[in-house]
């Protein structure tokens, strides 16, 4: 008797979590992710300057890969900080 | 076998604008002589750096596109690193 309600509640929880974000790079159909596009890259780094994980940014694997390269290039050329604070 | 490259470098902001201009031209000319095909040169101008480099918080950004054989690009990168007026340089292969 205690089984079914429990199951339902955990299923409900799961459903809430699977609200899938759409990769914003796929949506915008940009040809590449440019390391000079600072305002855009800014959205994908934390306040500390770390690159946000996919589970937070909602990017697809392909674009996340390209994004990390772009952010790292931007850091080399001082468009983005390696670290802040 | 030529490759498309893009090089971004930061010149010390303490230099006069006219001096920066000549230096940018010199660098472009140095690879042109070796057979590189220099494309667009975008002088983005003075910008704030995201972090301090050599006690400076600002730099003059230049982006240059060119097409050449890989050794020419490598040599340009080396020259930029040796150049005292260049604070940072980033060479990128546009083909991959």
Backbone of each chain as nested JSON, in Angstrom:
{
  "chains": [
    {"id": "A", "residues": [
      {"number": 1, "name": "UNK", "atoms": {"N": [0.822, -1.224, 0.0], "CA": [0.0, 0.0, 0.0], "C": [0.852, 1.267, 0.0]}},
      {"number": 2, "name": "UNK", "atoms": {"N": [2.005, 1.183, 0.659], "CA": [2.859, 2.373, 0.721], "C": [3.642, 2.569, -0.576]}},
      {"number": 3, "name": "UNK", "atoms": {"N": [3.695, 1.515, -1.359], "CA": [4.517, 1.555, -2.59], "C": [4.06, 2.567, -3.625]}},
      {"number": 4, "name": "UNK", "atoms": {"N": [2.843, 2.412, -4.167], "CA": [2.442, 3.261, -5.3], "C": [2.556, 4.771, -5.092]}},
      {"number": 5, "name": "UNK", "atoms": {"N": [2.101, 5.311, -3.937], "CA": [2.18, 6.774, -3.821], "C": [3.623, 7.269, -3.883]}},
      {"number": 6, "name": "UNK", "atoms": {"N": [4.503, 6.497, -3.249], "CA": [5.913, 6.883, -3.242], "C": [6.427, 6.992, -4.681]}},
      {"number": 7, "name": "UNK", "atoms": {"N": [6.102, 5.938, -5.429], "CA": [6.568, 5.898, -6.81], "C": [6.09, 7.124, -7.583]}},
      {"number": 8, "name": "UNK", "atoms": {"N": [4.833, 7.45, -7.368], "CA": [4.264, 8.564, -8.115], "C": [4.99, 9.872, -7.775]}},
      {"number": 9, "name": "UNK", "atoms": {"N": [5.284, 10.031, -6.494], "CA": [5.92, 11.289, -6.104], "C": [7.324, 11.406, -6.704]}},
      {"number": 10, "name": "UNK", "atoms": {"N": [8.037, 10.264, -6.762], "CA": [9.385, 10.341, -7.325], "C": [9.317, 10.575, -8.84]}},
      {"number": 11, "name": "UNK", "atoms": {"N": [8.254, 10.02, -9.448], "CA": [8.091, 10.219, -10.886], "C": [7.791, 11.689, -11.18]}},
      {"number": 12, "name": "UNK", "atoms": {"N": [6.991, 12.284, -10.311], "CA": [6.632, 13.681, -10.494], "C": [7.883, 14.558, -10.387]}},
      {"number": 13, "name": "UNK", "atoms": {"N": [8.722, 14.201, -9.426], "CA": [9.957, 14.95, -9.231], "C": [10.811, 14.885, -10.498]}},
      {"number": 14, "name": "UNK", "atoms": {"N": [10.906, 13.673, -11.017], "CA": [11.733, 13.461, -12.207], "C": [11.226, 14.318, -13.375]}},
      {"number": 15, "name": "UNK", "atoms": {"N": [9.921, 14.322, -13.522], "CA": [9.342, 15.077, -14.625], "C": [9.673, 16.554, -14.537]}},
      {"number": 16, "name": "UNK", "atoms": {"N": [9.674, 17.047, -13.311], "CA": [9.951, 18.454, -13.131], "C": [11.394, 18.755, -13.572]}},
      {"number": 17, "name": "UNK", "atoms": {"N": [12.268, 17.779, -13.311], "CA": [13.681, 18.003, -13.63], "C": [13.975, 17.897, -15.131]}},
      {"number": 18, "name": "UNK", "atoms": {"N": [13.117, 17.17, -15.837], "CA": [13.438, 16.961, -17.261], "C": [12.964, 18.107, -18.155]}},
      {"number": 19, "name": "UNK", "atoms": {"N": [12.676, 19.25, -17.566], "CA": [12.359, 20.41, -18.401], "C": [13.633, 20.758, -19.154]}},
      {"number": 20, "name": "UNK", "atoms": {"N": [13.683, 20.345, -20.388], "CA": [14.928, 20.456, -21.159], "C": [15.096, 21.862, -21.729]}},
      {"number": 21, "name": "UNK", "atoms": {"N": [16.251, 22.441, -21.469], "CA": [16.543, 23.752, -22.072], "C": [17.036, 23.513, -23.487]}},
      {"number": 22, "name": "UNK", "atoms": {"N": [16.738, 24.44, -24.364], "CA": [17.229, 24.3, -25.731], "C": [18.564, 25.028, -25.834]}},
      {"number": 23, "name": "UNK", "atoms": {"N": [19.484, 24.389, -26.525], "CA": [20.808, 24.986, -26.722], "C": [20.658, 26.308, -27.462]}},
      {"number": 24, "name": "UNK", "atoms": {"N": [21.118, 27.395, -26.855], "CA": [20.907, 28.716, -27.461], "C": [21.727, 28.905, -28.731]}},
      {"number": 25, "name": "UNK", "atoms": {"N": [22.801, 28.152, -28.87], "CA": [23.605, 28.271, -30.094], "C": [22.917, 27.572, -31.263]}},
      {"number": 26, "name": "UNK", "atoms": {"N": [22.265, 26.443, -30.952], "CA": [21.494, 25.754, -31.997], "C": [20.341, 26.643, -32.443]}},
      {"number": 27, "name": "UNK", "atoms": {"N": [19.708, 27.28, -31.473], "CA": [18.553, 28.108, -31.765], "C": [18.933, 29.293, -32.643]}},
      {"number": 28, "name": "UNK", "atoms": {"N": [20.11, 29.87, -32.402], "CA": [20.522, 31.054, -33.156], "C": [21.211, 30.72, -34.477]}},
      {"number": 29, "name": "UNK", "atoms": {"N": [21.541, 29.468, -34.651], "CA": [22.172, 29.002, -35.893], "C": [23.398, 29.817, -36.313]}},
      {"number": 30, "name": "UNK", "atoms": {"N": [24.269, 30.079, -35.36], "CA": [25.502, 30.787, -35.686], "C": [26.473, 29.804, -36.339]}},
      {"number": 31, "name": "UNK", "atoms": {"N": [27.306, 30.299, -37.279], "CA": [28.244, 29.379, -37.934], "C": [29.313, 28.851, -36.975]}},
      {"number": 32, "name": "UNK", "atoms": {"N": [29.736, 29.7, -36.048], "CA": [30.742, 29.259, -35.081], "C": [30.567, 30.047, -33.788]}},
      {"number": 33, "name": "UNK", "atoms": {"N": [31.357, 29.703, -32.799], "CA": [31.345, 30.468, -31.558], "C": [32.649, 31.247, -31.53]}},
      {"number": 34, "name": "UNK", "atoms": {"N": [32.521, 32.55, -31.653], "CA": [33.693, 33.385, -31.8], "C": [34.224, 33.846, -30.448]}},
      {"number": 35, "name": "UNK", "atoms": {"N": [35.553, 33.745, -30.301], "CA": [36.162, 34.136, -29.026], "C": [36.13, 35.654, -28.822]}},
      {"number": 36, "name": "UNK", "atoms": {"N": [35.806, 36.411, -29.881], "CA": [35.76, 37.868, -29.737], "C": [34.382, 38.367, -29.324]}},
      {"number": 37, "name": "UNK", "atoms": {"N": [33.41, 37.471, -29.346], "CA": [32.048, 37.841, -28.999], "C": [31.885, 37.824, -27.476]}},
      {"number": 38, "name": "UNK", "atoms": {"N": [32.508, 38.801, -26.843], "CA": [32.577, 38.806, -25.381], "C": [31.215, 38.844, -24.691]}},
      {"number": 39, "name": "UNK", "atoms": {"N": [30.296, 39.73, -25.119], "CA": [29.002, 39.77, -24.425], "C": [28.305, 38.412, -24.405]}},
      {"number": 40, "name": "UNK", "atoms": {"N": [28.45, 37.671, -25.493], "CA": [27.815, 36.36, -25.566], "C": [28.505, 35.349, -24.656]}},
      {"number": 41, "name": "UNK", "atoms": {"N": [29.827, 35.36, -24.694], "CA": [30.582, 34.407, -23.87], "C": [30.356, 34.655, -22.383]}},
      {"number": 42, "name": "UNK", "atoms": {"N": [30.187, 35.933, -22.049], "CA": [29.965, 36.319, -20.656], "C": [28.819, 35.538, -20.007]}},
      {"number": 43, "name": "UNK", "atoms": {"N": [27.836, 35.21, -20.83], "CA": [26.647, 34.524, -20.299], "C": [26.943, 33.094, -19.872]}},
      {"number": 44, "name": "UNK", "atoms": {"N": [28.068, 32.575, -20.349], "CA": [28.367, 31.17, -20.064], "C": [29.52, 30.981, -19.092]}},
      {"number": 45, "name": "UNK", "atoms": {"N": [29.872, 32.039, -18.389], "CA": [30.86, 31.894, -17.321], "C": [30.265, 32.414, -16.017]}},
      {"number": 46, "name": "UNK", "atoms": {"N": [30.694, 31.822, -14.936], "CA": [30.168, 32.231, -13.639], "C": [30.829, 33.542, -13.208]}},
      {"number": 47, "name": "UNK", "atoms": {"N": [30.394, 34.052, -12.081], "CA": [30.976, 35.288, -11.561], "C": [32.464, 35.136, -11.302]}},
      {"number": 48, "name": "UNK", "atoms": {"N": [32.834, 33.937, -10.934], "CA": [34.247, 33.661, -10.676], "C": [35.045, 33.491, -11.955]}},
      {"number": 49, "name": "UNK", "atoms": {"N": [34.352, 33.427, -13.062], "CA": [35.04, 33.267, -14.337], "C": [35.092, 31.841, -14.833]}},
      {"number": 50, "name": "UNK", "atoms": {"N": [34.433, 30.934, -14.101], "CA": [34.436, 29.535, -14.534], "C": [33.406, 29.301, -15.634]}},
      {"number": 51, "name": "UNK", "atoms": {"N": [33.685, 28.349, -16.485], "CA": [32.753, 27.991, -17.545], "C": [31.596, 27.221, -16.924]}},
      {"number": 52, "name": "UNK", "atoms": {"N": [30.361, 27.623, -17.24], "CA": [29.197, 26.945, -16.665], "C": [29.04, 25.552, -17.276]}},
      {"number": 53, "name": "UNK", "atoms": {"N": [28.644, 24.584, -16.469], "CA": [28.433, 23.242, -17.0], "C": [27.193, 23.18, -17.889]}},
      {"number": 54, "name": "UNK", "atoms": {"N": [27.137, 22.161, -18.695], "CA": [26.009, 21.992, -19.612], "C": [24.677, 21.901, -18.903]}},
      {"number": 55, "name": "UNK", "atoms": {"N": [24.678, 21.259, -17.747], "CA": [23.393, 21.089, -17.049], "C": [22.815, 22.437, -16.646]}},
      {"number": 56, "name": "UNK", "atoms": {"N": [23.627, 23.44, -16.536], "CA": [23.125, 24.773, -16.204], "C": [22.892, 25.603, -17.452]}},
      {"number": 57, "name": "UNK", "atoms": {"N": [23.859, 25.603, -18.36], "CA": [23.727, 26.433, -19.559], "C": [22.698, 25.853, -20.532]}},
      {"number": 58, "name": "UNK", "atoms": {"N": [22.505, 24.544, -20.501], "CA": [21.544, 23.916, -21.405], "C": [22.064, 23.743, -22.816]}},
      {"number": 59, "name": "UNK", "atoms": {"N": [23.361, 23.925, -23.011], "CA": [23.932, 23.774, -24.349], "C": [24.003, 22.315, -24.763]}},
      {"number": 60, "name": "UNK", "atoms": {"N": [23.994, 22.09, -26.081], "CA": [24.185, 20.732, -26.563], "C": [25.68, 20.417, -26.5]}},
      {"number": 61, "name": "UNK", "atoms": {"N": [26.009, 19.151, -26.605], "CA": [27.401, 18.718, -26.432], "C": [28.331, 19.396, -27.427]}},
      {"number": 62, "name": "UNK", "atoms": {"N": [27.887, 19.46, -28.667], "CA": [28.704, 20.046, -29.715], "C": [29.038, 21.507, -29.415]}},
      {"number": 63, "name": "UNK", "atoms": {"N": [28.011, 22.269, -29.074], "CA": [28.241, 23.682, -28.826], "C": [28.981, 23.938, -27.53]}},
      {"number": 64, "name": "UNK", "atoms": {"N": [28.78, 23.079, -26.552], "CA": [29.527, 23.234, -25.306], "C": [31.015, 23.044, -25.575]}},
      {"number": 65, "name": "UNK", "atoms": {"N": [31.33, 22.095, -26.43], "CA": [32.72, 21.835, -26.803], "C": [33.325, 23.066, -27.474]}},
      {"number": 66, "name": "UNK", "atoms": {"N": [32.585, 23.618, -28.436], "CA": [33.07, 24.807, -29.138], "C": [33.18, 25.992, -28.186]}},
      {"number": 67, "name": "UNK", "atoms": {"N": [32.217, 26.064, -27.283], "CA": [32.188, 27.172, -26.324], "C": [33.424, 27.16, -25.424]}},
      {"number": 68, "name": "UNK", "atoms": {"N": [33.799, 25.99, -24.939], "CA": [34.947, 25.935, -24.027], "C": [36.21, 26.425, -24.734]}},
      {"number": 69, "name": "UNK", "atoms": {"N": [36.35, 26.066, -26.0], "CA": [37.521, 26.525, -26.757], "C": [37.485, 28.047, -26.893]}},
      {"number": 70, "name": "UNK", "atoms": {"N": [36.303, 28.572, -27.226], "CA": [36.163, 30.019, -27.408], "C": [36.476, 30.77, -26.112]}},
      {"number": 71, "name": "UNK", "atoms": {"N": [35.983, 30.25, -24.989], "CA": [36.227, 30.914, -23.702], "C": [37.723, 30.891, -23.371]}},
      {"number": 72, "name": "UNK", "atoms": {"N": [38.353, 29.775, -23.636], "CA": [39.781, 29.664, -23.332], "C": [40.609, 30.609, -24.2]}},
      {"number": 73, "name": "UNK", "atoms": {"N": [40.224, 30.755, -25.449], "CA": [40.915, 31.703, -26.318], "C": [40.701, 33.123, -25.816]}},
      {"number": 74, "name": "UNK", "atoms": {"N": [39.477, 33.411, -25.447], "CA": [39.155, 34.748, -24.954], "C": [39.952, 35.074, -23.696]}},
      {"number": 75, "name": "UNK", "atoms": {"N": [40.218, 34.062, -22.887], "CA": [41.003, 34.292, -21.674], "C": [42.44, 34.643, -22.014]}},
      {"number": 76, "name": "UNK", "atoms": {"N": [43.005, 33.942, -23.007], "CA": [44.395, 34.186, -23.388], "C": [44.585, 35.635, -23.792]}},
      {"number": 77, "name": "UNK", "atoms": {"N": [43.613, 36.149, -24.527], "CA": [43.754, 37.484, -25.062], "C": [43.099, 38.547, -24.159]}},
      {"number": 78, "name": "UNK", "atoms": {"N": [42.824, 38.148, -22.943], "CA": [42.316, 39.064, -21.906], "C": [40.957, 39.688, -22.213]}},
      {"number": 79, "name": "UNK", "atoms": {"N": [40.123, 38.968, -22.953], "CA": [38.737, 39.403, -23.137], "C": [37.914, 38.936, -21.947]}},
      {"number": 80, "name": "UNK", "atoms": {"N": [38.32, 37.794, -21.413], "CA": [37.639, 37.241, -20.25], "C": [38.681, 36.967, -19.179]}},
      {"number": 81, "name": "UNK", "atoms": {"N": [38.29, 37.005, -17.924], "CA": [39.252, 36.719, -16.863], "C": [39.455, 35.218, -16.685]}},
      {"number": 82, "name": "UNK", "atoms": {"N": [40.639, 34.855, -16.256], "CA": [40.874, 33.461, -15.878], "C": [40.153, 33.222, -14.555]}},
      {"number": 83, "name": "UNK", "atoms": {"N": [40.163, 34.256, -13.732], "CA": [39.536, 34.198, -12.432], "C": [39.19, 35.627, -12.031]}},
      {"number": 84, "name": "UNK", "atoms": {"N": [38.153, 35.771, -11.208], "CA": [37.901, 37.11, -10.672], "C": [37.536, 37.01, -9.207]}},
      {"number": 85, "name": "UNK", "atoms": {"N": [37.895, 37.984, -8.463], "CA": [37.797, 38.078, -6.997], "C": [38.82, 37.204, -6.285]}}
    ]},
    {"id": "B", "residues": [
      {"number": 1, "name": "UNK", "atoms": {"N": [50.687, 24.41, -49.753], "CA": [49.484, 24.278, -48.913], "C": [49.32, 25.525, -48.033]}},
      {"number": 2, "name": "UNK", "atoms": {"N": [48.367, 26.341, -48.374], "CA": [48.158, 27.531, -47.542], "C": [46.99, 27.331, -46.591]}},
      {"number": 3, "name": "UNK", "atoms": {"N": [47.067, 28.057, -45.516], "CA": [46.05, 27.969, -44.484], "C": [45.572, 29.379, -44.147]}},
      {"number": 4, "name": "UNK", "atoms": {"N": [44.317, 29.47, -43.764], "CA": [43.787, 30.76, -43.316], "C": [44.054, 30.924, -41.829]}},
      {"number": 5, "name": "UNK", "atoms": {"N": [44.576, 32.066, -41.5], "CA": [44.879, 32.341, -40.095], "C": [44.253, 33.646, -39.651]}},
      {"number": 6, "name": "UNK", "atoms": {"N": [44.134, 33.743, -38.358], "CA": [43.713, 35.004, -37.764], "C": [44.59, 35.198, -36.542]}},
      {"number": 7, "name": "UNK", "atoms": {"N": [45.231, 36.331, -36.482], "CA": [46.072, 36.598, -35.327], "C": [45.534, 37.828, -34.608]}},
      {"number": 8, "name": "UNK", "atoms": {"N": [45.392, 37.703, -33.296], "CA": [44.946, 38.827, -32.479], "C": [46.097, 39.17, -31.544]}},
      {"number": 9, "name": "UNK", "atoms": {"N": [46.457, 40.417, -31.488], "CA": [47.505, 40.78, -30.534], "C": [47.185, 42.091, -29.845]}},
      {"number": 10, "name": "UNK", "atoms": {"N": [47.825, 42.285, -28.717], "CA": [47.58, 43.476, -27.91], "C": [48.869, 44.279, -27.847]}},
      {"number": 11, "name": "UNK", "atoms": {"N": [48.786, 45.53, -28.271], "CA": [49.948, 46.418, -28.218], "C": [49.856, 47.274, -26.96]}},
      {"number": 12, "name": "UNK", "atoms": {"N": [51.015, 47.569, -26.411], "CA": [51.069, 48.413, -25.209], "C": [50.349, 49.73, -25.443]}},
      {"number": 13, "name": "UNK", "atoms": {"N": [49.496, 50.13, -24.526], "CA": [48.71, 51.353, -24.729], "C": [49.538, 52.623, -24.538]}},
      {"number": 14, "name": "UNK", "atoms": {"N": [50.742, 52.473, -23.995], "CA": [51.566, 53.669, -23.755], "C": [52.092, 54.278, -25.047]}},
      {"number": 15, "name": "UNK", "atoms": {"N": [52.037, 53.509, -26.13], "CA": [52.526, 54.028, -27.409], "C": [51.551, 55.027, -28.026]}},
      {"number": 16, "name": "UNK", "atoms": {"N": [52.105, 55.935, -28.809], "CA": [51.283, 56.906, -29.534], "C": [50.504, 56.17, -30.622]}},
      {"number": 17, "name": "UNK", "atoms": {"N": [49.351, 56.711, -30.958], "CA": [48.529, 56.073, -31.99], "C": [49.28, 55.923, -33.314]}},
      {"number": 18, "name": "UNK", "atoms": {"N": [50.06, 56.931, -33.66], "CA": [50.801, 56.89, -34.925], "C": [51.842, 55.762, -34.895]}},
      {"number": 19, "name": "UNK", "atoms": {"N": [52.483, 55.592, -33.731], "CA": [53.477, 54.522, -33.585], "C": [52.824, 53.154, -33.715]}},
      {"number": 20, "name": "UNK", "atoms": {"N": [51.653, 53.027, -33.116], "CA": [50.922, 51.764, -33.187], "C": [50.615, 51.455, -34.641]}},
      {"number": 21, "name": "UNK", "atoms": {"N": [50.155, 52.485, -35.325], "CA": [49.821, 52.363, -36.744], "C": [51.002, 51.806, -37.547]}},
      {"number": 22, "name": "UNK", "atoms": {"N": [52.183, 52.376, -37.342], "CA": [53.353, 51.926, -38.098], "C": [53.738, 50.505, -37.712]}},
      {"number": 23, "name": "UNK", "atoms": {"N": [53.627, 50.193, -36.443], "CA": [53.984, 48.851, -36.003], "C": [53.06, 47.782, -36.614]}},
      {"number": 24, "name": "UNK", "atoms": {"N": [51.786, 48.119, -36.67], "CA": [50.82, 47.196, -37.266], "C": [51.168, 46.975, -38.734]}},
      {"number": 25, "name": "UNK", "atoms": {"N": [51.514, 48.076, -39.395], "CA": [51.853, 47.994, -40.808], "C": [53.142, 47.199, -41.031]}},
      {"number": 26, "name": "UNK", "atoms": {"N": [54.119, 47.423, -40.155], "CA": [55.39, 46.687, -40.246], "C": [55.162, 45.182, -40.141]}},
      {"number": 27, "name": "UNK", "atoms": {"N": [54.343, 44.813, -39.168], "CA": [54.088, 43.384, -38.954], "C": [53.401, 42.764, -40.17]}},
      {"number": 28, "name": "UNK", "atoms": {"N": [52.445, 43.497, -40.721], "CA": [51.746, 42.988, -41.903], "C": [52.716, 42.863, -43.067]}},
      {"number": 29, "name": "UNK", "atoms": {"N": [53.576, 43.876, -43.207], "CA": [54.531, 43.894, -44.308], "C": [55.542, 42.748, -44.178]}},
      {"number": 30, "name": "UNK", "atoms": {"N": [55.937, 42.454, -42.94], "CA": [56.939, 41.399, -42.715], "C": [56.466, 40.038, -43.226]}},
      {"number": 31, "name": "UNK", "atoms": {"N": [55.175, 39.777, -43.105], "CA": [54.712, 38.479, -43.611], "C": [54.34, 38.56, -45.088]}},
      {"number": 32, "name": "UNK", "atoms": {"N": [53.976, 39.764, -45.517], "CA": [53.666, 39.944, -46.936], "C": [54.909, 39.626, -47.778]}},
      {"number": 33, "name": "UNK", "atoms": {"N": [56.054, 40.075, -47.275], "CA": [57.306, 39.848, -48.005], "C": [57.64, 38.366, -48.129]}},
      {"number": 34, "name": "UNK", "atoms": {"N": [57.179, 37.599, -47.144], "CA": [57.465, 36.164, -47.188], "C": [56.43, 35.415, -48.023]}},
      {"number": 35, "name": "UNK", "atoms": {"N": [55.47, 36.143, -48.545], "CA": [54.502, 35.511, -49.433], "C": [53.128, 35.285, -48.842]}},
      {"number": 36, "name": "UNK", "atoms": {"N": [52.867, 35.902, -47.699], "CA": [51.539, 35.745, -47.112], "C": [50.558, 36.707, -47.783]}},
      {"number": 37, "name": "UNK", "atoms": {"N": [49.323, 36.292, -47.827], "CA": [48.273, 37.102, -48.409], "C": [47.493, 37.734, -47.254]}},
      {"number": 38, "name": "UNK", "atoms": {"N": [47.795, 38.998, -46.988], "CA": [47.196, 39.659, -45.829], "C": [45.81, 40.177, -46.177]}},
      {"number": 39, "name": "UNK", "atoms": {"N": [44.856, 39.8, -45.361], "CA": [43.486, 40.251, -45.57], "C": [43.177, 41.434, -44.69]}},
      {"number": 40, "name": "UNK", "atoms": {"N": [42.014, 41.387, -44.129], "CA": [41.507, 42.463, -43.31], "C": [42.332, 42.68, -42.022]}},
      {"number": 41, "name": "UNK", "atoms": {"N": [42.619, 43.923, -41.732], "CA": [43.279, 44.253, -40.461], "C": [42.303, 45.115, -39.671]}},
      {"number": 42, "name": "UNK", "atoms": {"N": [41.843, 44.579, -38.581], "CA": [40.857, 45.294, -37.772], "C": [41.53, 45.833, -36.512]}},
      {"number": 43, "name": "UNK", "atoms": {"N": [41.645, 47.143, -36.452], "CA": [42.191, 47.761, -35.243], "C": [41.014, 48.053, -34.319]}},
      {"number": 44, "name": "UNK", "atoms": {"N": [40.877, 47.209, -33.333], "CA": [39.732, 47.369, -32.426], "C": [39.954, 48.545, -31.486]}},
      {"number": 45, "name": "UNK", "atoms": {"N": [41.212, 48.915, -31.344], "CA": [41.511, 50.077, -30.512], "C": [41.736, 49.724, -29.058]}},
      {"number": 46, "name": "UNK", "atoms": {"N": [41.774, 50.769, -28.247], "CA": [42.052, 50.568, -26.822], "C": [40.85, 49.95, -26.132]}},
      {"number": 47, "name": "UNK", "atoms": {"N": [41.14, 48.925, -25.393], "CA": [40.08, 48.237, -24.642], "C": [40.614, 47.896, -23.276]}},
      {"number": 48, "name": "UNK", "atoms": {"N": [39.705, 47.77, -22.367], "CA": [40.061, 47.364, -21.02], "C": [40.356, 45.872, -21.023]}},
      {"number": 49, "name": "UNK", "atoms": {"N": [41.431, 45.463, -20.352], "CA": [41.764, 44.047, -20.254], "C": [40.958, 43.413, -19.129]}},
      {"number": 50, "name": "UNK", "atoms": {"N": [40.677, 42.144, -19.275], "CA": [39.92, 41.443, -18.234], "C": [40.785, 41.198, -17.003]}},
      {"number": 51, "name": "UNK", "atoms": {"N": [42.081, 41.24, -17.191], "CA": [42.997, 41.118, -16.056], "C": [44.266, 41.894, -16.38]}},
      {"number": 52, "name": "UNK", "atoms": {"N": [45.023, 42.161, -15.355], "CA": [46.216, 42.98, -15.493], "C": [47.342, 42.207, -16.181]}},
      {"number": 53, "name": "UNK", "atoms": {"N": [47.986, 42.813, -17.158], "CA": [49.16, 42.224, -17.782], "C": [50.283, 43.244, -17.641]}},
      {"number": 54, "name": "UNK", "atoms": {"N": [51.389, 42.847, -17.076], "CA": [52.545, 43.747, -16.882], "C": [52.138, 45.074, -16.247]}},
      {"number": 55, "name": "UNK", "atoms": {"N": [51.313, 45.008, -15.222], "CA": [50.856, 46.192, -14.49], "C": [50.037, 47.164, -15.334]}},
      {"number": 56, "name": "UNK", "atoms": {"N": [49.48, 46.692, -16.43], "CA": [48.655, 47.556, -17.268], "C": [47.249, 46.941, -17.339]}},
      {"number": 57, "name": "UNK", "atoms": {"N": [46.246, 47.814, -17.378], "CA": [44.869, 47.312, -17.406], "C": [44.174, 47.569, -18.744]}},
      {"number": 58, "name": "UNK", "atoms": {"N": [44.945, 48.071, -19.704], "CA": [44.36, 48.457, -20.974], "C": [45.301, 48.032, -22.092]}},
      {"number": 59, "name": "UNK", "atoms": {"N": [44.761, 47.851, -23.268], "CA": [45.623, 47.486, -24.382], "C": [44.991, 47.856, -25.711]}},
      {"number": 60, "name": "UNK", "atoms": {"N": [45.832, 47.948, -26.732], "CA": [45.339, 48.262, -28.075], "C": [45.223, 46.955, -28.845]}},
      {"number": 61, "name": "UNK", "atoms": {"N": [44.005, 46.573, -29.183], "CA": [43.762, 45.29, -29.844], "C": [43.813, 45.406, -31.363]}},
      {"number": 62, "name": "UNK", "atoms": {"N": [44.473, 44.44, -31.964], "CA": [44.523, 44.369, -33.425], "C": [44.208, 42.936, -33.855]}},
      {"number": 63, "name": "UNK", "atoms": {"N": [43.334, 42.802, -34.83], "CA": [43.014, 41.49, -35.392], "C": [43.395, 41.51, -36.86]}},
      {"number": 64, "name": "UNK", "atoms": {"N": [44.228, 40.557, -37.254], "CA": [44.663, 40.513, -38.654], "C": [44.379, 39.132, -39.23]}},
      {"number": 65, "name": "UNK", "atoms": {"N": [43.758, 39.145, -40.401], "CA": [43.509, 37.875, -41.09], "C": [44.515, 37.736, -42.211]}},
      {"number": 66, "name": "UNK", "atoms": {"N": [45.005, 36.552, -42.432], "CA": [45.924, 36.335, -43.545], "C": [45.94, 34.878, -43.956]}},
      {"number": 67, "name": "UNK", "atoms": {"N": [46.524, 34.661, -45.13], "CA": [46.62, 33.305, -45.65], "C": [48.079, 33.054, -45.992]}},
      {"number": 68, "name": "UNK", "atoms": {"N": [48.604, 31.959, -45.478], "CA": [50.019, 31.675, -45.744], "C": [50.323, 30.211, -45.482]}},
      {"number": 69, "name": "UNK", "atoms": {"N": [51.579, 29.854, -45.71], "CA": [52.033, 28.523, -45.33], "C": [52.242, 28.524, -43.819]}},
      {"number": 70, "name": "UNK", "atoms": {"N": [52.081, 27.373, -43.194], "CA": [52.21, 27.303, -41.736], "C": [53.521, 27.867, -41.161]}},
      {"number": 71, "name": "UNK", "atoms": {"N": [54.688, 27.633, -41.786], "CA": [55.916, 28.162, -41.179], "C": [55.923, 29.685, -41.068]}},
      {"number": 72, "name": "UNK", "atoms": {"N": [55.27, 30.359, -42.01], "CA": [55.222, 31.821, -41.972], "C": [54.38, 32.291, -40.781]}},
      {"number": 73, "name": "UNK", "atoms": {"N": [53.284, 31.6, -40.563], "CA": [52.421, 31.94, -39.434], "C": [53.147, 31.694, -38.111]}},
      {"number": 74, "name": "UNK", "atoms": {"N": [53.858, 30.585, -38.052], "CA": [54.609, 30.233, -36.838], "C": [55.653, 31.303, -36.532]}},
      {"number": 75, "name": "UNK", "atoms": {"N": [56.32, 31.737, -37.6], "CA": [57.372, 32.733, -37.438], "C": [56.782, 34.065, -36.975]}},
      {"number": 76, "name": "UNK", "atoms": {"N": [55.622, 34.409, -37.515], "CA": [54.968, 35.649, -37.083], "C": [54.633, 35.576, -35.596]}},
      {"number": 77, "name": "UNK", "atoms": {"N": [54.134, 34.444, -35.181], "CA": [53.786, 34.274, -33.777], "C": [55.029, 34.432, -32.896]}},
      {"number": 78, "name": "UNK", "atoms": {"N": [56.126, 33.847, -33.354], "CA": [57.378, 33.943, -32.606], "C": [57.818, 35.404, -32.503]}},
      {"number": 79, "name": "UNK", "atoms": {"N": [57.735, 36.102, -33.623], "CA": [58.14, 37.514, -33.633], "C": [57.271, 38.345, -32.697]}},
      {"number": 80, "name": "UNK", "atoms": {"N": [55.986, 38.042, -32.671], "CA": [55.074, 38.782, -31.795], "C": [55.433, 38.565, -30.335]}},
      {"number": 81, "name": "UNK", "atoms": {"N": [55.815, 37.331, -30.021], "CA": [56.174, 37.038, -28.632], "C": [57.473, 37.716, -28.223]}},
      {"number": 82, "name": "UNK", "atoms": {"N": [58.373, 37.883, -29.2], "CA": [59.642, 38.543, -28.899], "C": [59.495, 40.058, -28.833]}},
      {"number": 83, "name": "UNK", "atoms": {"N": [58.502, 40.564, -29.542], "CA": [58.3, 42.0, -29.635], "C": [57.897, 42.604, -28.282]}},
      {"number": 84, "name": "UNK", "atoms": {"N": [58.678, 43.574, -27.833], "CA": [58.445, 44.183, -26.519], "C": [57.139, 44.985, -26.471]}},
      {"number": 85, "name": "UNK", "atoms": {"N": [56.702, 45.467, -27.614], "CA": [55.499, 46.289, -27.632], "C": [54.22, 45.465, -27.666]}},
      {"number": 86, "name": "UNK", "atoms": {"N": [54.373, 44.173, -27.903], "CA": [53.202, 43.299, -27.955], "C": [53.05, 42.585, -26.614]}},
      {"number": 87, "name": "UNK", "atoms": {"N": [51.897, 42.811, -25.98], "CA": [51.671, 42.232, -24.661], "C": [51.178, 40.792, -24.739]}},
      {"number": 88, "name": "UNK", "atoms": {"N": [50.368, 40.515, -25.73], "CA": [49.787, 39.181, -25.891], "C": [49.552, 38.923, -27.365]}},
      {"number": 89, "name": "UNK", "atoms": {"N": [49.642, 37.679, -27.771], "CA": [49.328, 37.332, -29.152], "C": [48.638, 35.979, -29.177]}},
      {"number": 90, "name": "UNK", "atoms": {"N": [47.664, 35.863, -30.051], "CA": [46.918, 34.616, -30.185], "C": [46.745, 34.315, -31.665]}},
      {"number": 91, "name": "UNK", "atoms": {"N": [47.324, 33.205, -32.097], "CA": [47.239, 32.803, -33.5], "C": [46.216, 31.691, -33.622]}},
      {"number": 92, "name": "UNK", "atoms": {"N": [45.303, 31.861, -34.564], "CA": [44.245, 30.876, -34.728], "C": [44.151, 30.42, -36.171]}},
      {"number": 93, "name": "UNK", "atoms": {"N": [44.021, 29.124, -36.323], "CA": [43.819, 28.52, -37.632], "C": [42.319, 28.548, -37.928]}},
      {"number": 94, "name": "UNK", "atoms": {"N": [41.927, 29.246, -38.983], "CA": [40.493, 29.389, -39.276], "C": [39.924, 28.176, -40.004]}},
      {"number": 95, "name": "UNK", "atoms": {"N": [40.802, 27.288, -40.448], "CA": [40.306, 26.145, -41.211], "C": [39.789, 24.998, -40.349]}},
      {"number": 96, "name": "UNK", "atoms": {"N": [40.136, 25.008, -39.071], "CA": [39.588, 23.907, -38.251], "C": [38.713, 24.386, -37.114]}}
    ]}
  ]
}
